Amino acid sequence: MLAPSLVVVDTSAAIELLVADAPSRREYVALFAHLRASDCEIAYSELLEVELLEAAFTWDVRRERRLDWRKARRDGTLQRTRRLEQTILRDWDAFLGGVPAHRYGTHSFLDDAARVMDVTGLGSNDAVHLALARSLEVPIVTHDRPMIRAADAWPGALSVRSR
């Protein structure tokens, strides 16, 4: 597989890479190793870092089989998940330390994100990641099925999948 010179990474792909018991972790580790070996640079929205914290919380709550995550925010679970959140952020920083990375603020492509929402039906967070990929005219690495469908259907956008 020929690697592009730059890809946008969304939160779902970052979670699969960073969480030890993520179902597709092995595949994403291999994919990112290939991108790194090919001198591919990483671009990501600042939103990803905030989403990593939320994803760590929901991952931990689901792992404990708790269905009411809203209650888990108030019953002490939130404090227990802080360790996982800090681990994920530390691991994200470590990953970025080994690859040229570019962090983008959402303000520069907000109008395109709104258009992506209108055209694809994606939620605002997913639309931000896809809008960044579109604005840079590069593929997006995602594990999110609706994002994959939207990226594949949108002219000029490509998704990179590990499978």
MODELLER restraints for C-alpha pairs under 7 A, 6 or more apart:
rsr = mdl.restraints
at = mdl.atoms
rsr.add(forms.Gaussian(group=physical.xy_distance, feature=features.Distance(at['CA:3:A'], at['CA:35:A']), mean=6.03, stdev=0.5))
rsr.add(forms.Gaussian(group=physical.xy_distance, feature=features.Distance(at['CA:3:A'], at['CA:38:A']), mean=6.23, stdev=0.5))
rsr.add(forms.Gaussian(group=physical.xy_distance, feature=features.Distance(at['CA:3:A'], at['CA:40:A']), mean=6.77, stdev=0.5))
rsr.add(forms.Gaussian(group=physical.xy_distance, feature=features.Distance(at['CA:4:A'], at['CA:40:A']), mean=6.16, stdev=0.5))
rsr.add(forms.Gaussian(group=physical.xy_distance, feature=features.Distance(at['CA:5:A'], at['CA:39:A']), mean=6.81, stdev=0.5))
rsr.add(forms.Gaussian(group=physical.xy_distance, feature=features.Distance(at['CA:5:A'], at['CA:40:A']), mean=4.44, stdev=0.5))
rsr.add(forms.Gaussian(group=physical.xy_distance, feature=features.Distance(at['CA:5:A'], at['CA:41:A']), mean=6.00, stdev=0.5))
rsr.add(forms.Gaussian(group=physical.xy_distance, feature=features.Distance(at['CA:6:A'], at['CA:40:A']), mean=5.26, stdev=0.5))
rsr.add(forms.Gaussian(group=physical.xy_distance, feature=features.Distance(at['CA:6:A'], at['CA:41:A']), mean=4.58, stdev=0.5))
rsr.add(forms.Gaussian(group=physical.xy_distance, feature=features.Distance(at['CA:6:A'], at['CA:42:A']), mean=5.77, stdev=0.5))
rsr.add(forms.Gaussian(group=physical.xy_distance, feature=features.Distance(at['CA:6:A'], at['CA:138:A']), mean=6.40, stdev=0.5))
rsr.add(forms.Gaussian(group=physical.xy_distance, feature=features.Distance(at['CA:7:A'], at['CA:41:A']), mean=6.51, stdev=0.5))
rsr.add(forms.Gaussian(group=physical.xy_distance, feature=features.Distance(at['CA:7:A'], at['CA:42:A']), mean=5.35, stdev=0.5))
rsr.add(forms.Gaussian(group=physical.xy_distance, feature=features.Distance(at['CA:7:A'], at['CA:43:A']), mean=5.99, stdev=0.5))
rsr.add(forms.Gaussian(group=physical.xy_distance, feature=features.Distance(at['CA:7:A'], at['CA:138:A']), mean=5.63, stdev=0.5))
rsr.add(forms.Gaussian(group=physical.xy_distance, feature=features.Distance(at['CA:7:A'], at['CA:139:A']), mean=5.22, stdev=0.5))
rsr.add(forms.Gaussian(group=physical.xy_distance, feature=features.Distance(at['CA:7:A'], at['CA:140:A']), mean=5.60, stdev=0.5))
rsr.add(forms.Gaussian(group=physical.xy_distance, feature=features.Distance(at['CA:7:A'], at['CA:141:A']), mean=6.73, stdev=0.5))
rsr.add(forms.Gaussian(group=physical.xy_distance, feature=features.Distance(at['CA:8:A'], at['CA:42:A']), mean=5.93, stdev=0.5))
rsr.add(forms.Gaussian(group=physical.xy_distance, feature=features.Distance(at['CA:8:A'], at['CA:43:A']), mean=4.59, stdev=0.5))
rsr.add(forms.Gaussian(group=physical.xy_distance, feature=features.Distance(at['CA:8:A'], at['CA:44:A']), mean=5.43, stdev=0.5))
rsr.add(forms.Gaussian(group=physical.xy_distance, feature=features.Distance(at['CA:8:A'], at['CA:133:A']), mean=5.61, stdev=0.5))
rsr.add(forms.Gaussian(group=physical.xy_distance, feature=features.Distance(at['CA:8:A'], at['CA:138:A']), mean=6.93, stdev=0.5))
rsr.add(forms.Gaussian(group=physical.xy_distance, feature=features.Distance(at['CA:8:A'], at['CA:139:A']), mean=6.33, stdev=0.5))
rsr.add(forms.Gaussian(group=physical.xy_distance, feature=features.Distance(at['CA:8:A'], at['CA:140:A']), mean=4.60, stdev=0.5))
rsr.add(forms.Gaussian(group=physical.xy_distance, feature=features.Distance(at['CA:8:A'], at['CA:141:A']), mean=6.06, stdev=0.5))
rsr.add(forms.Gaussian(group=physical.xy_distance, feature=features.Distance(at['CA:9:A'], at['CA:42:A']), mean=6.79, stdev=0.5))
rsr.add(forms.Gaussian(group=physical.xy_distance, feature=features.Distance(at['CA:9:A'], at['CA:43:A']), mean=6.34, stdev=0.5))
rsr.add(forms.Gaussian(group=physical.xy_distance, feature=features.Distance(at['CA:9:A'], at['CA:44:A']), mean=5.49, stdev=0.5))
rsr.add(forms.Gaussian(group=physical.xy_distance, feature=features.Distance(at['CA:9:A'], at['CA:140:A']), mean=5.80, stdev=0.5))
rsr.add(forms.Gaussian(group=physical.xy_distance, feature=features.Distance(at['CA:9:A'], at['CA:141:A']), mean=4.86, stdev=0.5))
rsr.add(forms.Gaussian(group=physical.xy_distance, feature=features.Distance(at['CA:9:A'], at['CA:142:A']), mean=6.51, stdev=0.5))
rsr.add(forms.Gaussian(group=physical.xy_distance, feature=features.Distance(at['CA:10:A'], at['CA:44:A']), mean=6.79, stdev=0.5))
rsr.add(forms.Gaussian(group=physical.xy_distance, feature=features.Distance(at['CA:10:A'], at['CA:48:A']), mean=6.61, stdev=0.5))
rsr.add(forms.Gaussian(group=physical.xy_distance, feature=features.Distance(at['CA:10:A'], at['CA:129:A']), mean=5.88, stdev=0.5))
rsr.add(forms.Gaussian(group=physical.xy_distance, feature=features.Distance(at['CA:10:A'], at['CA:141:A']), mean=6.28, stdev=0.5))
rsr.add(forms.Gaussian(group=physical.xy_distance, feature=features.Distance(at['CA:10:A'], at['CA:142:A']), mean=5.55, stdev=0.5))
rsr.add(forms.Gaussian(group=physical.xy_distance, feature=features.Distance(at['CA:11:A'], at['CA:48:A']), mean=5.40, stdev=0.5))
rsr.add(forms.Gaussian(group=physical.xy_distance, feature=features.Distance(at['CA:11:A'], at['CA:51:A']), mean=6.55, stdev=0.5))
rsr.add(forms.Gaussian(group=physical.xy_distance, feature=features.Distance(at['CA:11:A'], at['CA:52:A']), mean=6.52, stdev=0.5))
rsr.add(forms.Gaussian(group=physical.xy_distance, feature=features.Distance(at['CA:12:A'], at['CA:142:A']), mean=5.81, stdev=0.5))
rsr.add(forms.Gaussian(group=physical.xy_distance, feature=features.Distance(at['CA:12:A'], at['CA:143:A']), mean=5.21, stdev=0.5))
rsr.add(forms.Gaussian(group=physical.xy_distance, feature=features.Distance(at['CA:12:A'], at['CA:144:A']), mean=6.00, stdev=0.5))
rsr.add(forms.Gaussian(group=physical.xy_distance, feature=features.Distance(at['CA:13:A'], at['CA:141:A']), mean=6.27, stdev=0.5))
rsr.add(forms.Gaussian(group=physical.xy_distance, feature=features.Distance(at['CA:13:A'], at['CA:142:A']), mean=4.74, stdev=0.5))
rsr.add(forms.Gaussian(group=physical.xy_distance, feature=features.Distance(at['CA:13:A'], at['CA:143:A']), mean=5.08, stdev=0.5))
rsr.add(forms.Gaussian(group=physical.xy_distance, feature=features.Distance(at['CA:16:A'], at['CA:22:A']), mean=5.35, stdev=0.5))
rsr.add(forms.Gaussian(group=physical.xy_distance, feature=features.Distance(at['CA:16:A'], at['CA:24:A']), mean=5.92, stdev=0.5))
rsr.add(forms.Gaussian(group=physical.xy_distance, feature=features.Distance(at['CA:16:A'], at['CA:25:A']), mean=4.89, stdev=0.5))
rsr.add(forms.Gaussian(group=physical.xy_distance, feature=features.Distance(at['CA:16:A'], at['CA:28:A']), mean=6.42, stdev=0.5))
rsr.add(forms.Gaussian(group=physical.xy_distance, feature=features.Distance(at['CA:17:A'], at['CA:25:A']), mean=5.15, stdev=0.5))
rsr.add(forms.Gaussian(group=physical.xy_distance, feature=features.Distance(at['CA:17:A'], at['CA:28:A']), mean=5.30, stdev=0.5))
rsr.add(forms.Gaussian(group=physical.xy_distance, feature=features.Distance(at['CA:17:A'], at['CA:29:A']), mean=5.74, stdev=0.5))
rsr.add(forms.Gaussian(group=physical.xy_distance, feature=features.Distance(at['CA:18:A'], at['CA:88:A']), mean=6.27, stdev=0.5))
rsr.add(forms.Gaussian(group=physical.xy_distance, feature=features.Distance(at['CA:18:A'], at['CA:91:A']), mean=6.57, stdev=0.5))
rsr.add(forms.Gaussian(group=physical.xy_distance, feature=features.Distance(at['CA:27:A'], at['CA:162:A']), mean=5.83, stdev=0.5))
rsr.add(forms.Gaussian(group=physical.xy_distance, feature=features.Distance(at['CA:28:A'], at['CA:162:A']), mean=6.21, stdev=0.5))
rsr.add(forms.Gaussian(group=physical.xy_distance, feature=features.Distance(at['CA:31:A'], at['CA:162:A']), mean=6.07, stdev=0.5))
rsr.add(forms.Gaussian(group=physical.xy_distance, feature=features.Distance(at['CA:36:A'], at['CA:99:A']), mean=6.34, stdev=0.5))
rsr.add(forms.Gaussian(group=physical.xy_distance, feature=features.Distance(at['CA:41:A'], at['CA:99:A']), mean=6.40, stdev=0.5))
rsr.add(forms.Gaussian(group=physical.xy_distance, feature=features.Distance(at['CA:41:A'], at['CA:100:A']), mean=5.03, stdev=0.5))
rsr.add(forms.Gaussian(group=physical.xy_distance, feature=features.Distance(at['CA:41:A'], at['CA:101:A']), mean=5.77, stdev=0.5))
rsr.add(forms.Gaussian(group=physical.xy_distance, feature=features.Distance(at['CA:42:A'], at['CA:100:A']), mean=6.29, stdev=0.5))
rsr.add(forms.Gaussian(group=physical.xy_distance, feature=features.Distance(at['CA:42:A'], at['CA:101:A']), mean=4.59, stdev=0.5))
rsr.add(forms.Gaussian(group=physical.xy_distance, feature=features.Distance(at['CA:42:A'], at['CA:102:A']), mean=6.20, stdev=0.5))
rsr.add(forms.Gaussian(group=physical.xy_distance, feature=features.Distance(at['CA:43:A'], at['CA:101:A']), mean=5.66, stdev=0.5))
rsr.add(forms.Gaussian(group=physical.xy_distance, feature=features.Distance(at['CA:43:A'], at['CA:102:A']), mean=4.65, stdev=0.5))
rsr.add(forms.Gaussian(group=physical.xy_distance, feature=features.Distance(at['CA:43:A'], at['CA:103:A']), mean=5.97, stdev=0.5))
rsr.add(forms.Gaussian(group=physical.xy_distance, feature=features.Distance(at['CA:44:A'], at['CA:102:A']), mean=6.43, stdev=0.5))
rsr.add(forms.Gaussian(group=physical.xy_distance, feature=features.Distance(at['CA:44:A'], at['CA:103:A']), mean=5.22, stdev=0.5))
rsr.add(forms.Gaussian(group=physical.xy_distance, feature=features.Distance(at['CA:44:A'], at['CA:104:A']), mean=6.14, stdev=0.5))
rsr.add(forms.Gaussian(group=physical.xy_distance, feature=features.Distance(at['CA:45:A'], at['CA:103:A']), mean=5.74, stdev=0.5))
rsr.add(forms.Gaussian(group=physical.xy_distance, feature=features.Distance(at['CA:45:A'], at['CA:104:A']), mean=4.81, stdev=0.5))
rsr.add(forms.Gaussian(group=physical.xy_distance, feature=features.Distance(at['CA:45:A'], at['CA:105:A']), mean=6.02, stdev=0.5))
rsr.add(forms.Gaussian(group=physical.xy_distance, feature=features.Distance(at['CA:45:A'], at['CA:106:A']), mean=6.51, stdev=0.5))
rsr.add(forms.Gaussian(group=physical.xy_distance, feature=features.Distance(at['CA:45:A'], at['CA:129:A']), mean=6.47, stdev=0.5))
rsr.add(forms.Gaussian(group=physical.xy_distance, feature=features.Distance(at['CA:46:A'], at['CA:103:A']), mean=6.03, stdev=0.5))
rsr.add(forms.Gaussian(group=physical.xy_distance, feature=features.Distance(at['CA:46:A'], at['CA:104:A']), mean=5.79, stdev=0.5))
rsr.add(forms.Gaussian(group=physical.xy_distance, feature=features.Distance(at['CA:46:A'], at['CA:105:A']), mean=5.51, stdev=0.5))
rsr.add(forms.Gaussian(group=physical.xy_distance, feature=features.Distance(at['CA:46:A'], at['CA:106:A']), mean=6.97, stdev=0.5))
rsr.add(forms.Gaussian(group=physical.xy_distance, feature=features.Distance(at['CA:53:A'], at['CA:85:A']), mean=5.37, stdev=0.5))
rsr.add(forms.Gaussian(group=physical.xy_distance, feature=features.Distance(at['CA:56:A'], at['CA:84:A']), mean=6.22, stdev=0.5))
rsr.add(forms.Gaussian(group=physical.xy_distance, feature=features.Distance(at['CA:56:A'], at['CA:85:A']), mean=5.40, stdev=0.5))
rsr.add(forms.Gaussian(group=physical.xy_distance, feature=features.Distance(at['CA:57:A'], at['CA:78:A']), mean=6.97, stdev=0.5))
rsr.add(forms.Gaussian(group=physical.xy_distance, feature=features.Distance(at['CA:57:A'], at['CA:81:A']), mean=5.70, stdev=0.5))
rsr.add(forms.Gaussian(group=physical.xy_distance, feature=features.Distance(at['CA:60:A'], at['CA:81:A']), mean=6.40, stdev=0.5))
rsr.add(forms.Gaussian(group=physical.xy_distance, feature=features.Distance(at['CA:61:A'], at['CA:69:A']), mean=6.49, stdev=0.5))
rsr.add(forms.Gaussian(group=physical.xy_distance, feature=features.Distance(at['CA:72:A'], at['CA:78:A']), mean=6.55, stdev=0.5))
rsr.add(forms.Gaussian(group=physical.xy_distance, feature=features.Distance(at['CA:109:A'], at['CA:131:A']), mean=6.47, stdev=0.5))
rsr.add(forms.Gaussian(group=physical.xy_distance, feature=features.Distance(at['CA:109:A'], at['CA:132:A']), mean=6.49, stdev=0.5))
rsr.add(forms.Gaussian(group=physical.xy_distance, feature=features.Distance(at['CA:109:A'], at['CA:135:A']), mean=6.96, stdev=0.5))
rsr.add(forms.Gaussian(group=physical.xy_distance, feature=features.Distance(at['CA:112:A'], at['CA:131:A']), mean=5.61, stdev=0.5))
rsr.add(forms.Gaussian(group=physical.xy_distance, feature=features.Distance(at['CA:113:A'], at['CA:127:A']), mean=5.10, stdev=0.5))
rsr.add(forms.Gaussian(group=physical.xy_distance, feature=features.Distance(at['CA:113:A'], at['CA:128:A']), mean=5.07, stdev=0.5))
rsr.add(forms.Gaussian(group=physical.xy_distance, feature=features.Distance(at['CA:113:A'], at['CA:131:A']), mean=4.98, stdev=0.5))
rsr.add(forms.Gaussian(group=physical.xy_distance, feature=features.Distance(at['CA:116:A'], at['CA:127:A']), mean=5.64, stdev=0.5))
rsr.add(forms.Gaussian(group=physical.xy_distance, feature=features.Distance(at['CA:116:A'], at['CA:131:A']), mean=6.56, stdev=0.5))
rsr.add(forms.Gaussian(group=physical.xy_distance, feature=features.Distance(at['CA:117:A'], at['CA:123:A']), mean=6.26, stdev=0.5))
rsr.add(forms.Gaussian(group=physical.xy_distance, feature=features.Distance(at['CA:117:A'], at['CA:124:A']), mean=6.52, stdev=0.5))
rsr.add(forms.Gaussian(group=physical.xy_distance, feature=features.Distance(at['CA:117:A'], at['CA:127:A']), mean=5.70, stdev=0.5))
rsr.add(forms.Gaussian(group=physical.xy_distance, feature=features.Distance(at['CA:120:A'], at['CA:150:A']), mean=5.82, stdev=0.5))
rsr.add(forms.Gaussian(group=physical.xy_distance, feature=features.Distance(at['CA:126:A'], at['CA:147:A']), mean=6.84, stdev=0.5))
rsr.add(forms.Gaussian(group=physical.xy_distance, feature=features.Distance(at['CA:130:A'], at['CA:151:A']), mean=7.00, stdev=0.5))
rsr.add(forms.Gaussian(group=physical.xy_distance, feature=features.Distance(at['CA:133:A'], at['CA:139:A']), mean=6.14, stdev=0.5))
rsr.add(forms.Gaussian(group=physical.xy_distance, feature=features.Distance(at['CA:133:A'], at['CA:140:A']), mean=5.88, stdev=0.5))
rsr.add(forms.Gaussian(group=physical.xy_distance, feature=features.Distance(at['CA:134:A'], at['CA:156:A']), mean=6.91, stdev=0.5))
rsr.add(forms.Gaussian(group=physical.xy_distance, feature=features.Distance(at['CA:134:A'], at['CA:157:A']), mean=5.92, stdev=0.5))
rsr.add(forms.Gaussian(group=physical.xy_distance, feature=features.Distance(at['CA:137:A'], at['CA:156:A']), mean=6.80, stdev=0.5))
rsr.add(forms.Gaussian(group=physical.xy_distance, feature=features.Distance(at['CA:137:A'], at['CA:157:A']), mean=6.95, stdev=0.5))
rsr.add(forms.Gaussian(group=physical.xy_distance, feature=features.Distance(at['CA:138:A'], at['CA:157:A']), mean=6.91, stdev=0.5))
rsr.add(forms.Gaussian(group=physical.xy_distance, feature=features.Distance(at['CA:139:A'], at['CA:157:A']), mean=6.10, stdev=0.5))
rsr.add(forms.Gaussian(group=physical.xy_distance, feature=features.Distance(at['CA:139:A'], at['CA:158:A']), mean=4.57, stdev=0.5))
rsr.add(forms.Gaussian(group=physical.xy_distance, feature=features.Distance(at['CA:139:A'], at['CA:159:A']), mean=5.33, stdev=0.5))
rsr.add(forms.Gaussian(group=physical.xy_distance, feature=features.Distance(at['CA:139:A'], at['CA:160:A']), mean=6.32, stdev=0.5))
rsr.add(forms.Gaussian(group=physical.xy_distance, feature=features.Distance(at['CA:140:A'], at['CA:158:A']), mean=6.24, stdev=0.5))
rsr.add(forms.Gaussian(group=physical.xy_distance, feature=features.Distance(at['CA:140:A'], at['CA:159:A']), mean=4.83, stdev=0.5))
rsr.add(forms.Gaussian(group=physical.xy_distance, feature=features.Distance(at['CA:140:A'], at['CA:160:A']), mean=5.88, stdev=0.5))
rsr.add(forms.Gaussian(group=physical.xy_distance, feature=features.Distance(at['CA:141:A'], at['CA:159:A']), mean=5.84, stdev=0.5))
rsr.add(forms.Gaussian(group=physical.xy_distance, feature=features.Distance(at['CA:141:A'], at['CA:160:A']), mean=4.79, stdev=0.5))
rsr.add(forms.Gaussian(group=physical.xy_distance, feature=features.Distance(at['CA:141:A'], at['CA:161:A']), mean=6.35, stdev=0.5))
rsr.add(forms.Gaussian(group=physical.xy_distance, feature=features.Distance(at['CA:142:A'], at['CA:148:A']), mean=6.83, stdev=0.5))
rsr.add(forms.Gaussian(group=physical.xy_distance, feature=features.Distance(at['CA:142:A'], at['CA:159:A']), mean=6.86, stdev=0.5))
rsr.add(forms.Gaussian(group=physical.xy_distance, feature=features.Distance(at['CA:142:A'], at['CA:160:A']), mean=6.78, stdev=0.5))
rsr.add(forms.Gaussian(group=physical.xy_distance, feature=features.Distance(at['CA:142:A'], at['CA:161:A']), mean=6.63, stdev=0.5))
rsr.add(forms.Gaussian(group=physical.xy_distance, feature=features.Distance(at['CA:148:A'], at['CA:159:A']), mean=5.78, stdev=0.5))
rsr.add(forms.Gaussian(group=physical.xy_distance, feature=features.Distance(at['CA:151:A'], at['CA:157:A']), mean=5.19, stdev=0.5))
rsr.add(forms.Gaussian(group=physical.xy_distance, feature=features.Distance(at['CA:151:A'], at['CA:158:A']), mean=5.45, stdev=0.5))
rsr.add(forms.Gaussian(group=physical.xy_distance, feature=features.Distance(at['CA:151:A'], at['CA:159:A']), mean=5.75, stdev=0.5))
rsr.add(forms.Gaussian(group=physical.xy_distance, feature=features.Distance(at['CA:152:A'], at['CA:158:A']), mean=5.49, stdev=0.5))
rsr.add(forms.Gaussian(group=physical.xy_distance, feature=features.Distance(at['CA:152:A'], at['CA:159:A']), mean=6.26, stdev=0.5))
